[in-house]
């Protein structure tokens, strides 16, 4: 996932960047609300981790401004405020989830994964994996800003793996999804398509696990 962290505490930012990068996420950081809002307006993110108390512009103001502009990027609010009224205010302001400081990385990661699954299930327009951007509506794929041409078969494989992101997808599952013809399933058509996808997208995007299948990780 490509994630924007808007947080003014340098220690929290440092630890969070380390955590998220170790979990194979791409991270941008803003240390005040104004910069965070600008980055969210001018870039495509899979999720925003937004602190409530920020210099220049607080998190609620940033969130409400983004939602007024129809920017629907999922947002997890971070705050030291544990009062139920504050939580309600954040959720009503447009937050998708809420974490009270201090929090565990495992919980943050789990909540990000839930947002990610929800976005794909709801047909979110744009999905990011490392330096690959997939626009589901346009059926387009780009790497570092350059368009990558995929065959229909390659695109369907990529989309199916994205819908099962962070889960193992067996060869049988992919073949059942792609073809009704038994002849294709007994051939090496799938392996060739995966090979070509890796050549185009990069070897690290689609991982193979012996006896388990394939997986795209966040």
N, CA and C atoms as a LAMMPS dump frame, in Angstrom:
ITEM: TIMESTEP
0
ITEM: NUMBER OF ATOMS
654
ITEM: BOX BOUNDS ff ff ff
-5.0000000000000000e+02 5.0000000000000000e+02
-5.0000000000000000e+02 5.0000000000000000e+02
-5.0000000000000000e+02 5.0000000000000000e+02
ITEM: ATOMS id mol type element x y z
1 1 1 N 0.832 -1.198 0
2 1 2 C 0 0 0
3 1 3 C 0.869 1.252 0
4 2 1 N 0.364 2.289 -0.63
5 2 2 C 1.012 3.597 -0.558
6 2 3 C 0.266 4.403 0.503
7 3 1 N 0.988 4.784 1.56
8 3 2 C 0.349 5.358 2.743
9 3 3 C 0.912 6.744 3.032
10 4 1 N 0.019 7.667 3.367
11 4 2 C 0.418 8.997 3.827
12 4 3 C 0.265 9.048 5.337
13 5 1 N 1.354 9.379 6.035
14 5 2 C 1.329 9.555 7.486
15 5 3 C 1.405 11.049 7.775
16 6 1 N 0.405 11.568 8.475
17 6 2 C 0.392 12.984 8.861
18 6 3 C 0.471 13.03 10.382
19 7 1 N 1.655 13.308 10.887
20 7 2 C 1.949 13.218 12.323
21 7 3 C 3.107 14.157 12.639
22 8 1 N 2.986 14.939 13.729
23 8 2 C 4.031 15.918 14.054
24 8 3 C 5.032 15.429 15.09
25 9 1 N 4.782 14.278 15.698
26 9 2 C 5.717 13.728 16.68
27 9 3 C 6.809 12.952 15.94
28 10 1 N 8.04 13.469 15.986
29 10 2 C 9.135 12.87 15.211
30 10 3 C 9.424 11.433 15.627
31 11 1 N 9.303 11.143 16.912
32 11 2 C 9.57 9.778 17.379
33 11 3 C 8.539 8.795 16.822
34 12 1 N 7.27 9.198 16.863
35 12 2 C 6.218 8.335 16.322
36 12 3 C 6.404 8.153 14.823
37 13 1 N 6.732 9.238 14.13
38 13 2 C 6.943 9.169 12.679
39 13 3 C 8.069 8.202 12.342
40 14 1 N 9.18 8.313 13.066
41 14 2 C 10.342 7.463 12.798
42 14 3 C 10.004 5.983 12.972
43 15 1 N 9.336 5.67 14.081
44 15 2 C 8.981 4.276 14.359
45 15 3 C 7.958 3.766 13.345
46 16 1 N 6.961 4.602 13.047
47 16 2 C 5.91 4.178 12.121
48 16 3 C 6.457 3.938 10.717
49 17 1 N 7.352 4.817 10.261
50 17 2 C 7.961 4.619 8.94
51 17 3 C 8.71 3.297 8.889
52 18 1 N 9.459 3.006 9.954
53 18 2 C 10.218 1.755 10.017
54 18 3 C 9.264 0.561 9.968
55 19 1 N 8.221 0.602 10.782
56 19 2 C 7.238 -0.487 10.818
57 19 3 C 6.617 -0.711 9.446
58 20 1 N 6.125 0.369 8.866
59 20 2 C 5.382 0.247 7.611
60 20 3 C 6.267 -0.214 6.463
61 21 1 N 7.494 0.277 6.422
62 21 2 C 8.404 -0.141 5.35
63 21 3 C 8.79 -1.605 5.508
64 22 1 N 8.952 -2.055 6.755
65 22 2 C 9.246 -3.473 6.989
66 22 3 C 8.074 -4.356 6.557
67 23 1 N 6.863 -3.782 6.577
68 23 2 C 5.668 -4.513 6.127
69 23 3 C 5.414 -4.297 4.636
70 24 1 N 6.423 -3.757 3.937
71 24 2 C 6.41 -3.595 2.474
72 24 3 C 5.445 -2.519 1.983
73 25 1 N 5.188 -1.515 2.823
74 25 2 C 4.378 -0.382 2.398
75 25 3 C 5.289 0.761 1.943
76 26 1 N 4.763 1.615 1.064
77 26 2 C 5.44 2.845 0.661
78 26 3 C 4.87 3.977 1.504
79 27 1 N 5.75 4.837 2.042
80 27 2 C 5.304 5.834 3.017
81 27 3 C 5.739 7.242 2.624
82 28 1 N 4.785 8.17 2.628
83 28 2 C 5.063 9.605 2.573
84 28 3 C 4.696 10.196 3.924
85 29 1 N 5.388 11.273 4.323
86 29 2 C 5.167 11.864 5.643
87 29 3 C 4.949 13.364 5.526
88 30 1 N 3.984 13.868 6.285
89 30 2 C 3.809 15.304 6.485
90 30 3 C 3.758 15.546 7.988
91 31 1 N 4.373 16.635 8.447
92 31 2 C 4.445 16.899 9.886
93 31 3 C 3.524 18.031 10.325
94 32 1 N 2.698 18.527 9.422
95 32 2 C 1.666 19.491 9.808
96 32 3 C 0.44 19.285 8.923
97 33 1 N -0.685 19.827 9.37
98 33 2 C -1.93 19.582 8.667
99 33 3 C -1.982 20.147 7.264
100 34 1 N -1.415 21.335 7.079
101 34 2 C -1.454 21.974 5.757
102 34 3 C -0.698 21.147 4.723
103 35 1 N 0.505 20.679 5.098
104 35 2 C 1.287 19.852 4.171
105 35 3 C 0.598 18.516 3.916
106 36 1 N 0.007 17.952 4.973
107 36 2 C -0.701 16.689 4.812
108 36 3 C -1.87 16.816 3.855
109 37 1 N -2.615 17.9 3.993
110 37 2 C -3.755 18.126 3.097
111 37 3 C -3.286 18.281 1.65
112 38 1 N -2.201 19.02 1.465
113 38 2 C -1.678 19.229 0.105
114 38 3 C -1.256 17.898 -0.526
115 39 1 N -0.529 17.07 0.235
116 39 2 C -0.091 15.778 -0.3
117 39 3 C -1.289 14.895 -0.64
118 40 1 N -2.3 14.901 0.223
119 40 2 C -3.489 14.081 -0.022
120 40 3 C -4.26 14.553 -1.25
121 41 1 N -4.206 15.854 -1.513
122 41 2 C -4.914 16.418 -2.669
123 41 3 C -4.189 16.155 -3.983
124 42 1 N -2.872 16.049 -3.918
125 42 2 C -2.073 16.006 -5.15
126 42 3 C -1.464 14.637 -5.44
127 43 1 N -1.717 13.65 -4.576
128 43 2 C -1.187 12.303 -4.778
129 43 3 C -2.289 11.277 -4.557
130 44 1 N -2.037 10.083 -5.057
131 44 2 C -2.97 8.978 -4.864
132 44 3 C -2.431 8.054 -3.773
133 45 1 N -3.211 7.868 -2.707
134 45 2 C -2.809 6.992 -1.608
135 45 3 C -3.868 5.912 -1.385
136 46 1 N -3.411 4.781 -0.858
137 46 2 C -4.339 3.718 -0.485
138 46 3 C -4.932 3.957 0.897
139 47 1 N -4.214 4.706 1.736
140 47 2 C -4.708 5.021 3.078
141 47 3 C -3.948 6.226 3.622
142 48 1 N -4.607 6.94 4.529
143 48 2 C -3.984 8.065 5.231
144 48 3 C -4.075 7.79 6.723
145 49 1 N -2.944 7.893 7.414
146 49 2 C -2.908 7.812 8.872
147 49 3 C -2.763 9.248 9.363
148 50 1 N -3.797 9.759 10.011
149 50 2 C -3.913 11.196 10.277
150 50 3 C -4.033 11.472 11.768
151 51 1 N -3.068 12.214 12.306
152 51 2 C -3.124 12.601 13.715
153 51 3 C -4.183 13.689 13.912
154 52 1 N -4.78 13.696 15.087
155 52 2 C -5.816 14.694 15.375
156 52 3 C -5.186 16.055 15.637
157 53 1 N -4.237 16.113 16.57
158 53 2 C -3.629 17.383 16.98
159 53 3 C -2.397 17.656 16.127
160 54 1 N -2.506 18.641 15.233
161 54 2 C -1.423 18.975 14.309
162 54 3 C -1.218 20.483 14.261
163 55 1 N 0.018 20.933 14.001
164 55 2 C 0.231 22.367 13.793
165 55 3 C -0.382 22.83 12.472
166 56 1 N -0.695 24.117 12.418
167 56 2 C -1.228 24.798 11.23
168 56 3 C -2.682 24.454 10.934
169 57 1 N -3.003 23.172 10.944
170 57 2 C -4.375 22.755 10.661
171 57 3 C -4.593 21.403 11.316
172 58 1 N -5.608 21.283 12.179
173 58 2 C -5.744 20.006 12.89
174 58 3 C -6.342 18.925 11.986
175 59 1 N -6.249 17.693 12.487
176 59 2 C -6.63 16.548 11.673
177 59 3 C -8.081 16.558 11.231
178 60 1 N -8.98 17 12.116
179 60 2 C -10.397 17.056 11.759
180 60 3 C -10.631 18.046 10.625
181 61 1 N -9.973 19.198 10.686
182 61 2 C -10.103 20.182 9.597
183 61 3 C -9.607 19.605 8.274
184 62 1 N -8.462 18.922 8.336
185 62 2 C -7.904 18.305 7.126
186 62 3 C -8.879 17.277 6.568
187 63 1 N -9.377 16.426 7.444
188 63 2 C -10.29 15.361 7.03
189 63 3 C -11.559 15.929 6.395
190 64 1 N -12.159 16.907 7.055
191 64 2 C -13.397 17.493 6.526
192 64 3 C -13.16 18.164 5.18
193 65 1 N -11.994 18.811 5.035
194 65 2 C -11.661 19.46 3.766
195 65 3 C -11.518 18.431 2.646
196 66 1 N -10.851 17.317 2.936
197 66 2 C -10.676 16.267 1.924
198 66 3 C -12.017 15.675 1.507
199 67 1 N -12.879 15.426 2.487
200 67 2 C -14.182 14.832 2.165
201 67 3 C -15.055 15.808 1.37
202 68 1 N -14.946 17.101 1.643
203 68 2 C -15.699 18.097 0.877
204 68 3 C -15.24 18.132 -0.581
205 69 1 N -13.958 17.776 -0.805
206 69 2 C -13.422 17.732 -2.166
207 69 3 C -13.656 16.378 -2.842
208 70 1 N -14.422 15.517 -2.171
209 70 2 C -14.723 14.186 -2.702
210 70 3 C -13.479 13.3 -2.791
211 71 1 N -12.489 13.577 -1.951
212 71 2 C -11.323 12.693 -1.841
213 71 3 C -11.688 11.603 -0.836
214 72 1 N -11.82 10.377 -1.324
215 72 2 C -12.393 9.296 -0.522
216 72 3 C -11.349 8.316 0.008
217 73 1 N -10.087 8.716 -0.008
218 73 2 C -9.028 7.85 0.511
219 73 3 C -9.356 7.43 1.942
220 74 1 N -9.279 6.138 2.28
221 74 2 C -9.549 5.706 3.652
222 74 3 C -8.613 6.379 4.652
223 75 1 N -9.176 6.801 5.789
224 75 2 C -8.412 7.53 6.806
225 75 3 C -8.541 6.836 8.156
226 76 1 N -7.383 6.598 8.789
227 76 2 C -7.342 6.16 10.184
228 76 3 C -6.893 7.355 11.016
229 77 1 N -7.723 7.779 11.963
230 77 2 C -7.37 8.891 12.848
231 77 3 C -6.555 8.37 14.03
232 78 1 N -5.487 9.087 14.362
233 78 2 C -4.681 8.8 15.545
234 78 3 C -4.875 9.929 16.548
235 79 1 N -5.064 9.587 17.799
236 79 2 C -5.23 10.644 18.789
237 79 3 C -5.015 10.12 20.192
238 80 1 N -4.666 11.041 21.081
239 80 2 C -4.583 10.715 22.498
240 80 3 C -5.956 10.844 23.142
241 81 1 N -6.914 11.389 22.399
242 81 2 C -8.271 11.572 22.919
243 81 3 C -8.996 10.227 22.946
244 82 1 N -9.454 9.83 24.114
245 82 2 C -10.149 8.545 24.22
246 82 3 C -11.633 8.719 24.516
247 83 1 N -12.069 9.971 24.681
248 83 2 C -13.467 10.237 24.984
249 83 3 C -14.353 9.794 23.823
250 84 1 N -15.492 9.198 24.145
251 84 2 C -16.381 8.67 23.109
252 84 3 C -16.881 9.777 22.188
253 85 1 N -17.099 10.98 22.739
254 85 2 C -17.578 12.091 21.905
255 85 3 C -16.55 12.465 20.847
256 86 1 N -15.264 12.392 21.212
257 86 2 C -14.213 12.694 20.243
258 86 3 C -14.172 11.639 19.142
259 87 1 N -14.355 10.393 19.523
260 87 2 C -14.37 9.323 18.517
261 87 3 C -15.526 9.52 17.537
262 88 1 N -16.681 9.847 18.095
263 88 2 C -17.853 10.077 17.246
264 88 3 C -17.601 11.255 16.31
265 89 1 N -16.987 12.318 16.834
266 89 2 C -16.693 13.492 16.004
267 89 3 C -15.773 13.12 14.844
268 90 1 N -14.748 12.313 15.136
269 90 2 C -13.818 11.898 14.088
270 90 3 C -14.489 11.042 13.034
271 91 1 N -15.308 10.092 13.472
272 91 2 C -15.985 9.205 12.525
273 91 3 C -17.019 9.966 11.698
274 92 1 N -17.72 10.878 12.342
275 92 2 C -18.702 11.678 11.601
276 92 3 C -18.023 12.668 10.657
277 93 1 N -16.789 13.028 10.976
278 93 2 C -16.047 13.93 10.098
279 93 3 C -15.541 13.249 8.841
280 94 1 N -15.653 11.921 8.803
281 94 2 C -15.262 11.197 7.597
282 94 3 C -14.177 10.162 7.796
283 95 1 N -13.736 9.946 9.05
284 95 2 C -12.715 8.924 9.305
285 95 3 C -13.306 7.532 9.109
286 96 1 N -12.478 6.619 8.618
287 96 2 C -12.913 5.234 8.426
288 96 3 C -12.613 4.378 9.643
289 97 1 N -11.638 4.808 10.436
290 97 2 C -11.267 4.058 11.63
291 97 3 C -10.566 5.008 12.59
292 98 1 N -10.28 4.513 13.794
293 98 2 C -9.826 5.376 14.877
294 98 3 C -8.898 4.567 15.776
295 99 1 N -7.722 5.098 16.092
296 99 2 C -6.797 4.446 17.021
297 99 3 C -6.368 5.439 18.094
298 100 1 N -6.431 4.995 19.339
299 100 2 C -6.027 5.844 20.455
300 100 3 C -4.578 5.554 20.825
301 101 1 N -3.776 6.606 20.982
302 101 2 C -2.384 6.447 21.402
303 101 3 C -2.345 6.109 22.887
304 102 1 N -1.383 5.281 23.313
305 102 2 C -0.438 4.515 22.487
306 102 3 C -1.151 3.313 21.849
307 103 1 N -0.659 2.882 20.701
308 103 2 C -1.273 1.769 19.994
309 103 3 C -0.176 0.799 19.566
310 104 1 N -0.563 -0.424 19.26
311 104 2 C 0.415 -1.414 18.809
312 104 3 C 0.48 -1.415 17.289
313 105 1 N 1.659 -1.701 16.765
314 105 2 C 1.805 -1.762 15.312
315 105 3 C 0.956 -2.877 14.73
316 106 1 N 0.86 -3.993 15.433
317 106 2 C 0.068 -5.116 14.927
318 106 3 C -1.384 -4.701 14.717
319 107 1 N -1.902 -3.902 15.643
320 107 2 C -3.285 -3.454 15.494
321 107 3 C -3.418 -2.478 14.33
322 108 1 N -2.461 -1.556 14.207
323 108 2 C -2.491 -0.61 13.087
324 108 3 C -2.438 -1.358 11.76
325 109 1 N -1.54 -2.336 11.666
326 109 2 C -1.395 -3.099 10.429
327 109 3 C -2.678 -3.862 10.109
328 110 1 N -3.287 -4.446 11.122
329 110 2 C -4.538 -5.186 10.918
330 110 3 C -5.642 -4.263 10.416
331 111 1 N -5.697 -3.063 10.955
332 111 2 C -6.733 -2.112 10.53
333 111 3 C -6.486 -1.636 9.101
334 112 1 N -5.22 -1.462 8.737
335 112 2 C -4.895 -1.102 7.359
336 112 3 C -5.315 -2.207 6.394
337 113 1 N -5.085 -3.459 6.792
338 113 2 C -5.463 -4.587 5.937
339 113 3 C -6.976 -4.654 5.748
340 114 1 N -7.726 -4.342 6.806
341 114 2 C -9.189 -4.321 6.695
342 114 3 C -9.629 -3.241 5.715
343 115 1 N -9.041 -2.051 5.825
344 115 2 C -9.377 -0.966 4.9
345 115 3 C -9.049 -1.359 3.465
346 116 1 N -7.934 -2.044 3.301
347 116 2 C -7.502 -2.459 1.964
348 116 3 C -8.476 -3.468 1.365
349 117 1 N -8.868 -4.456 2.136
350 117 2 C -9.825 -5.456 1.649
351 117 3 C -11.164 -4.807 1.316
352 118 1 N -11.579 -3.874 2.156
353 118 2 C -12.847 -3.184 1.932
354 118 3 C -12.794 -2.369 0.643
355 119 1 N -11.665 -1.707 0.405
356 119 2 C -11.528 -0.873 -0.796
357 119 3 C -11.608 -1.712 -2.063
358 120 1 N -10.915 -2.857 -2.075
359 120 2 C -10.942 -3.721 -3.258
360 120 3 C -12.333 -4.316 -3.449
361 121 1 N -12.967 -4.749 -2.34
362 121 2 C -14.305 -5.341 -2.428
363 121 3 C -15.331 -4.333 -2.932
364 122 1 N -15.148 -3.067 -2.559
365 122 2 C -16.084 -2.025 -2.975
366 122 3 C -15.747 -1.436 -4.335
367 123 1 N -14.724 -1.989 -4.979
368 123 2 C -14.376 -1.498 -6.305
369 123 3 C -13.649 -0.174 -6.287
370 124 1 N -12.782 0.038 -5.296
371 124 2 C -12 1.272 -5.262
372 124 3 C -11.263 1.455 -6.583
373 125 1 N -11.25 2.67 -7.083
374 125 2 C -10.75 2.933 -8.431
375 125 3 C -9.275 2.624 -8.609
376 126 1 N -8.464 2.969 -7.613
377 126 2 C -7.013 2.902 -7.789
378 126 3 C -6.387 2.081 -6.667
379 127 1 N -5.534 1.138 -7.052
380 127 2 C -4.816 0.304 -6.089
381 127 3 C -3.326 0.438 -6.364
382 128 1 N -2.538 0.57 -5.298
383 128 2 C -1.093 0.728 -5.439
384 128 3 C -0.37 -0.43 -4.764
385 129 1 N 0.586 -1.028 -5.468
386 129 2 C 1.456 -2.065 -4.91
387 129 3 C 2.886 -1.691 -5.275
388 130 1 N 3.671 -1.336 -4.245
389 130 2 C 5.033 -0.848 -4.472
390 130 3 C 4.983 0.313 -5.469
391 131 1 N 5.651 0.194 -6.619
392 131 2 C 5.646 1.295 -7.588
393 131 3 C 4.659 1.066 -8.731
394 132 1 N 3.736 0.111 -8.532
395 132 2 C 2.729 -0.212 -9.544
396 132 3 C 1.395 0.424 -9.153
397 133 1 N 0.751 1.114 -10.093
398 133 2 C -0.569 1.711 -9.863
399 133 3 C -1.563 1.083 -10.837
400 134 1 N -2.647 0.533 -10.285
401 134 2 C -3.677 -0.106 -11.106
402 134 3 C -4.954 0.715 -11.002
403 135 1 N -5.427 1.224 -12.118
404 135 2 C -6.702 1.942 -12.177
405 135 3 C -7.757 0.948 -12.656
406 136 1 N -8.577 0.494 -11.725
407 136 2 C -9.516 -0.582 -12.028
408 136 3 C -10.585 -0.129 -13.015
409 137 1 N -11.053 1.104 -12.869
410 137 2 C -12.076 1.604 -13.794
411 137 3 C -11.558 1.663 -15.227
412 138 1 N -10.344 2.149 -15.384
413 138 2 C -9.773 2.315 -16.726
414 138 3 C -9.071 1.054 -17.226
415 139 1 N -8.937 0.061 -16.327
416 139 2 C -8.207 -1.171 -16.654
417 139 3 C -6.792 -0.836 -17.139
418 140 1 N -6.169 0.108 -16.456
419 140 2 C -4.813 0.519 -16.839
420 140 3 C -3.842 0.225 -15.709
421 141 1 N -2.591 -0.036 -16.087
422 141 2 C -1.532 -0.346 -15.128
423 141 3 C -0.316 0.497 -15.485
424 142 1 N 0.299 1.102 -14.474
425 142 2 C 1.507 1.889 -14.724
426 142 3 C 2.561 1.572 -13.68
427 143 1 N 3.816 1.755 -14.07
428 143 2 C 4.945 1.538 -13.176
429 143 3 C 5.83 2.769 -13.233
430 144 1 N 6.012 3.398 -12.064
431 144 2 C 6.774 4.65 -11.992
432 144 3 C 6.26 5.682 -12.995
433 145 1 N 4.934 5.712 -13.163
434 145 2 C 4.32 6.701 -14.04
435 145 3 C 4.243 6.312 -15.501
436 146 1 N 4.858 5.195 -15.88
437 146 2 C 4.838 4.762 -17.281
438 146 3 C 3.844 3.617 -17.458
439 147 1 N 2.992 3.756 -18.475
440 147 2 C 1.955 2.749 -18.701
441 147 3 C 2.556 1.41 -19.112
442 148 1 N 1.98 0.34 -18.56
443 148 2 C 2.386 -1.022 -18.899
444 148 3 C 1.231 -1.683 -19.639
445 149 1 N 1.514 -2.246 -20.777
446 149 2 C 0.477 -2.903 -21.575
447 149 3 C 0.378 -4.369 -21.158
448 150 1 N -0.807 -4.752 -20.681
449 150 2 C -1.065 -6.141 -20.301
450 150 3 C -2.097 -6.743 -21.245
451 151 1 N -1.982 -8.036 -21.477
452 151 2 C -3.042 -8.733 -22.2
453 151 3 C -4.257 -8.844 -21.278
454 152 1 N -5.41 -9.149 -21.838
455 152 2 C -6.624 -9.314 -21.028
456 152 3 C -6.432 -10.406 -19.982
457 153 1 N -5.78 -11.472 -20.388
458 153 2 C -5.526 -12.587 -19.476
459 153 3 C -4.613 -12.165 -18.322
460 154 1 N -3.555 -11.445 -18.643
461 154 2 C -2.63 -10.974 -17.611
462 154 3 C -3.338 -10.033 -16.637
463 155 1 N -4.18 -9.165 -17.179
464 155 2 C -4.895 -8.22 -16.318
465 155 3 C -5.855 -8.956 -15.385
466 156 1 N -6.553 -9.961 -15.882
467 156 2 C -7.493 -10.716 -15.052
468 156 3 C -6.768 -11.454 -13.931
469 157 1 N -5.59 -11.983 -14.235
470 157 2 C -4.787 -12.647 -13.194
471 157 3 C -4.39 -11.639 -12.128
472 158 1 N -3.904 -10.476 -12.565
473 158 2 C -3.49 -9.43 -11.628
474 158 3 C -4.657 -8.996 -10.751
475 159 1 N -5.812 -8.771 -11.351
476 159 2 C -6.979 -8.313 -10.602
477 159 3 C -7.437 -9.364 -9.592
478 160 1 N -7.407 -10.628 -9.981
479 160 2 C -7.823 -11.699 -9.073
480 160 3 C -6.874 -11.791 -7.873
481 161 1 N -5.582 -11.669 -8.136
482 161 2 C -4.606 -11.699 -7.04
483 161 3 C -4.777 -10.492 -6.122
484 162 1 N -5.11 -9.333 -6.694
485 162 2 C -5.343 -8.135 -5.885
486 162 3 C -6.566 -8.302 -4.988
487 163 1 N -7.604 -8.938 -5.507
488 163 2 C -8.817 -9.141 -4.714
489 163 3 C -8.574 -10.106 -3.562
490 164 1 N -7.525 -10.919 -3.677
491 164 2 C -7.16 -11.856 -2.61
492 164 3 C -5.807 -11.462 -2.011
493 165 1 N -5.549 -10.181 -1.989
494 165 2 C -4.267 -9.646 -1.529
495 165 3 C -3.936 -10.15 -0.129
496 166 1 N -2.659 -10.482 0.073
497 166 2 C -2.147 -10.998 1.348
498 166 3 C -2.676 -12.396 1.678
499 167 1 N -3.306 -13.046 0.701
500 167 2 C -3.757 -14.432 0.874
501 167 3 C -3.152 -15.297 -0.23
502 168 1 N -2.977 -16.569 0.069
503 168 2 C -2.464 -17.489 -0.948
504 168 3 C -3.56 -17.803 -1.966
505 169 1 N -3.204 -17.757 -3.23
506 169 2 C -4.125 -18.118 -4.313
507 169 3 C -3.514 -19.304 -5.046
508 170 1 N -4.184 -20.434 -4.986
509 170 2 C -3.621 -21.642 -5.593
510 170 3 C -3.729 -21.595 -7.113
511 171 1 N -2.932 -22.421 -7.757
512 171 2 C -2.988 -22.567 -9.212
513 171 3 C -4.399 -22.987 -9.634
514 172 1 N -4.986 -23.894 -8.871
515 172 2 C -6.338 -24.369 -9.184
516 172 3 C -7.354 -23.228 -9.13
517 173 1 N -7.271 -22.368 -8.095
518 173 2 C -8.205 -21.243 -7.964
519 173 3 C -8.114 -20.313 -9.167
520 174 1 N -6.893 -20.002 -9.581
521 174 2 C -6.709 -19.117 -10.729
522 174 3 C -7.251 -19.747 -12.006
523 175 1 N -6.945 -21.009 -12.196
524 175 2 C -7.411 -21.691 -13.409
525 175 3 C -8.936 -21.799 -13.435
526 176 1 N -9.544 -22.074 -12.288
527 176 2 C -11.007 -22.13 -12.206
528 176 3 C -11.621 -20.778 -12.547
529 177 1 N -10.962 -19.714 -12.074
530 177 2 C -11.464 -18.36 -12.325
531 177 3 C -11.323 -17.97 -13.795
532 178 1 N -10.228 -18.369 -14.419
533 178 2 C -9.912 -17.902 -15.77
534 178 3 C -10.541 -18.735 -16.875
535 179 1 N -10.587 -20.041 -16.676
536 179 2 C -10.966 -20.92 -17.791
537 179 3 C -11.966 -21.995 -17.369
538 180 1 N -12.926 -22.223 -18.235
539 180 2 C -13.831 -23.36 -18.045
540 180 3 C -13.326 -24.574 -18.82
541 181 1 N -12.429 -24.313 -19.774
542 181 2 C -11.904 -25.374 -20.635
543 181 3 C -10.813 -26.16 -19.902
544 182 1 N -11.049 -27.456 -19.735
545 182 2 C -10.105 -28.322 -19.023
546 182 3 C -8.746 -28.362 -19.71
547 183 1 N -8.745 -28.175 -21.009
548 183 2 C -7.497 -28.248 -21.775
549 183 3 C -6.506 -27.179 -21.319
550 184 1 N -7.03 -25.96 -21.032
551 184 2 C -6.157 -24.883 -20.579
552 184 3 C -5.558 -25.204 -19.211
553 185 1 N -6.372 -25.836 -18.354
554 185 2 C -5.917 -26.114 -16.996
555 185 3 C -4.793 -27.144 -16.967
556 186 1 N -4.772 -28.014 -17.945
557 186 2 C -3.74 -29.053 -17.97
558 186 3 C -2.476 -28.591 -18.696
559 187 1 N -2.511 -27.376 -19.233
560 187 2 C -1.339 -26.853 -19.943
561 187 3 C -0.551 -25.923 -19.024
562 188 1 N 0.487 -25.284 -19.584
563 188 2 C 1.292 -24.362 -18.784
564 188 3 C 0.945 -22.905 -19.095
565 189 1 N -0.288 -22.668 -19.576
566 189 2 C -0.7 -21.31 -19.954
567 189 3 C -0.613 -20.359 -18.762
568 190 1 N -1.052 -20.811 -17.59
569 190 2 C -1.024 -19.95 -16.405
570 190 3 C 0.402 -19.582 -16.027
571 191 1 N 1.293 -20.571 -16.007
572 191 2 C 2.685 -20.303 -15.64
573 191 3 C 3.332 -19.304 -16.599
574 192 1 N 3.014 -19.433 -17.877
575 192 2 C 3.566 -18.498 -18.869
576 192 3 C 3.037 -17.09 -18.616
577 193 1 N 1.738 -16.979 -18.313
578 193 2 C 1.142 -15.665 -18.05
579 193 3 C 1.747 -15.025 -16.798
580 194 1 N 1.956 -15.813 -15.746
581 194 2 C 2.59 -15.298 -14.521
582 194 3 C 4.015 -14.844 -14.815
583 195 1 N 4.729 -15.629 -15.595
584 195 2 C 6.101 -15.277 -15.98
585 195 3 C 6.12 -13.933 -16.71
586 196 1 N 5.198 -13.753 -17.653
587 196 2 C 5.143 -12.502 -18.413
588 196 3 C 4.749 -11.318 -17.53
589 197 1 N 3.832 -11.557 -16.594
590 197 2 C 3.449 -10.501 -15.657
591 197 3 C 4.639 -10.048 -14.822
592 198 1 N 5.422 -11.006 -14.351
593 198 2 C 6.599 -10.658 -13.544
594 198 3 C 7.621 -9.877 -14.355
595 199 1 N 7.769 -10.227 -15.614
596 199 2 C 8.691 -9.481 -16.474
597 199 3 C 8.248 -8.029 -16.61
598 200 1 N 6.947 -7.821 -16.699
599 200 2 C 6.419 -6.474 -16.909
600 200 3 C 6.341 -5.656 -15.617
601 201 1 N 5.964 -6.32 -14.523
602 201 2 C 5.72 -5.604 -13.269
603 201 3 C 6.905 -5.619 -12.315
604 202 1 N 7.784 -6.601 -12.477
605 202 2 C 8.874 -6.792 -11.524
606 202 3 C 8.668 -8.095 -10.773
607 203 1 N 9.748 -8.802 -10.518
608 203 2 C 9.65 -10.139 -9.927
609 203 3 C 9.081 -10.135 -8.515
610 204 1 N 9.228 -9.005 -7.8
611 204 2 C 8.823 -8.993 -6.391
612 204 3 C 7.32 -8.812 -6.194
613 205 1 N 6.592 -8.437 -7.236
614 205 2 C 5.164 -8.14 -7.071
615 205 3 C 4.346 -9.402 -6.802
616 206 1 N 4.544 -10.43 -7.621
617 206 2 C 3.812 -11.692 -7.455
618 206 3 C 4.776 -12.731 -6.899
619 207 1 N 4.515 -13.178 -5.682
620 207 2 C 5.395 -14.145 -5.028
621 207 3 C 4.82 -15.554 -5.163
622 208 1 N 5.709 -16.537 -5.27
623 208 2 C 5.309 -17.945 -5.352
624 208 3 C 5.663 -18.648 -4.052
625 209 1 N 4.777 -19.539 -3.608
626 209 2 C 5.008 -20.311 -2.391
627 209 3 C 4.719 -21.774 -2.711
628 210 1 N 5.758 -22.592 -2.604
629 210 2 C 5.635 -24 -2.979
630 210 3 C 4.507 -24.68 -2.191
631 211 1 N 3.608 -25.315 -2.922
632 211 2 C 2.506 -26.035 -2.304
633 211 3 C 1.335 -25.164 -1.878
634 212 1 N 1.499 -23.833 -1.97
635 212 2 C 0.447 -22.918 -1.523
636 212 3 C -0.124 -22.077 -2.654
637 213 1 N 0.749 -21.644 -3.568
638 213 2 C 0.269 -20.851 -4.696
639 213 3 C 0.979 -19.52 -4.819
640 214 1 N 0.226 -18.516 -5.225
641 214 2 C 0.768 -17.182 -5.483
642 214 3 C 0.172 -16.186 -4.496
643 215 1 N 0.883 -15.053 -4.342
644 215 2 C 0.368 -14.032 -3.434
645 215 3 C 0.948 -12.677 -3.795
646 216 1 N 0.089 -11.65 -3.763
647 216 2 C 0.54 -10.259 -3.792
648 216 3 C 0.439 -9.74 -2.372
649 217 1 N 1.55 -9.233 -1.857
650 217 2 C 1.573 -8.726 -0.49
651 217 3 C 1.506 -7.209 -0.501
652 218 1 N 0.987 -6.652 0.599
653 218 2 C 0.892 -5.196 0.703
654 218 3 C 2.268 -4.568 0.667
